[in-house]
Amino acid sequence: MDLITNARQEIMHSIRAHLAESARVTPAHAETVFARTENVNVSGDAHISPVKMFRERLESVGGHCTVVHDELEAARALTQIISELQNRVPAKRIALSDAPLVAELARGLPVEELQICPPISDLFSYDVGVTMTQAAIAETGTLVLESERERHRLVSLLPPVHVAIVRSDDICLTIGDALKQLRGREAEMSRAITFITGPSRTADIELTLTVGVHGPKELYVIVLDDYVFTPCPPGRGLG
């Protein structure tokens, strides 16, 4: 019983110490925010393109972003990412989703093994997972993966490094715009939709933040900006 009591006291002491180190927050008056209308942009960011905003927000949470303009550049960017990883960590076994473009871009990678949707029991031994994403959210730097359109959920979650490819015209301003876009494609939304914002982060009871415990510890995104610009419909982007 004494051991349990001592352990509890140590944990509580650690929590109090961490809270004491935290900066004090001064209460501030917040104005009432009503529902966002179709044409409202994020304040102060109206001049930033959706691609640029997405890149800035992704990098602010520890992700890496490369913008390319055609599939050849995308393949080169993917090769460069894998080559740089191989200088630091093992990156010999690459798991791919079943998206045709992913297989095409990964065809020339200098690795020992490329496997499309490996068995779940084997995925933990793969070094990198490469997938497409069905949407992205500019204001938070978030990727949106829809399970009904691509077998990629576990490929994006189990290997320690995730490389995602997103088309620039799939980058929406807000989560509401992204969900509206997904609903517009099919009669019903997928049963599983995964939201990814930067590398996986976990905090324990002692307020210690750890990266890569419950998901990839590194996230790379290749934005394929290969479309001719046309004005976005209301609520879709920033223009």
Secondary structure as the mmCIF struct_conf table of DSSP 4:
data_model
#
loop_
_struct_conf.conf_type_id
_struct_conf.id
_struct_conf.beg_label_comp_id
_struct_conf.beg_label_asym_id
_struct_conf.beg_label_seq_id
_struct_conf.end_label_comp_id
_struct_conf.end_label_asym_id
_struct_conf.end_label_seq_id
HELX_RH_AL_P HELX_RH_AL_P1 ASP A 2 GLU A 21
BEND BEND1 SER A 22 SER A 22
HELX_LH_PP_P HELX_LH_PP_P1 ALA A 23 PRO A 27
HELX_LH_PP_P HELX_LH_PP_P2 PHE A 34 THR A 37
TURN_TY1_P TURN_TY1_P1 GLU A 38 ASN A 39
HELX_LH_PP_P HELX_LH_PP_P3 VAL A 40 VAL A 42
TURN_TY1_P TURN_TY1_P2 SER A 43 GLY A 44
TURN_TY1_P TURN_TY1_P3 ALA A 46 HIS A 47
BEND BEND2 ILE A 48 ILE A 48
HELX_RH_AL_P HELX_RH_AL_P2 PRO A 50 SER A 60
TURN_TY1_P TURN_TY1_P4 VAL A 61 GLY A 62
STRN STRN1 HIS A 64 VAL A 68
BEND BEND3 HIS A 69 ASP A 70
HELX_RH_AL_P HELX_RH_AL_P3 GLU A 71 GLN A 86
TURN_TY1_P TURN_TY1_P5 ASN A 87 ARG A 88
BEND BEND4 VAL A 89 VAL A 89
STRN STRN2 ARG A 93 LEU A 96
BEND BEND5 ASP A 98 ASP A 98
HELX_RH_AL_P HELX_RH_AL_P4 PRO A 100 ALA A 106
TURN_TY1_P TURN_TY1_P6 ARG A 107 GLY A 108
BEND BEND6 VAL A 111 GLU A 112
STRN STRN3 GLU A 113 ILE A 116
BEND BEND7 CYS A 117 CYS A 117
HELX_RH_AL_P HELX_RH_AL_P5 ILE A 120 LEU A 123
TURN_TY1_P TURN_TY1_P7 PHE A 124 SER A 125
BEND BEND8 ASP A 127 ASP A 127
STRN STRN4 VAL A 128 MET A 132
BEND BEND9 GLN A 134 GLN A 134
STRN STRN5 ALA A 135 ILE A 137
TURN_TY1_P TURN_TY1_P8 ALA A 138 GLY A 141
STRN STRN6 THR A 142 GLU A 146
TURN_TY1_P TURN_TY1_P9 SER A 147 ARG A 149
BEND BEND10 ARG A 151 ARG A 151
HELX_RH_AL_P HELX_RH_AL_P6 ARG A 153 LEU A 157
BEND BEND11 LEU A 158 PRO A 160
STRN STRN7 VAL A 161 ARG A 167
HELX_RH_3T_P HELX_RH_3T_P1 SER A 168 ASP A 170
STRN STRN8 ILE A 171 CYS A 172
BEND BEND12 LEU A 173 THR A 174
HELX_RH_AL_P HELX_RH_AL_P7 ILE A 175 ARG A 185
BEND BEND13 GLU A 186 GLU A 188
BEND BEND14 ARG A 191 ARG A 191
STRN STRN9 ILE A 193 ILE A 196
BEND BEND15 GLY A 198 PRO A 199
STRN STRN10 ARG A 201 ALA A 203
TURN_TY1_P TURN_TY1_P10 ILE A 205 GLU A 206
STRN STRN11 LEU A 209 VAL A 211
BEND BEND16 GLY A 212 GLY A 215
BEND BEND17 LYS A 217 LYS A 217
STRN STRN12 GLU A 218 LEU A 224
BEND BEND18 TYR A 227 TYR A 227
HELX_LH_PP_P HELX_LH_PP_P4 PRO A 231 PRO A 233
TURN_TY1_P TURN_TY1_P11 PRO A 234 ARG A 236
#
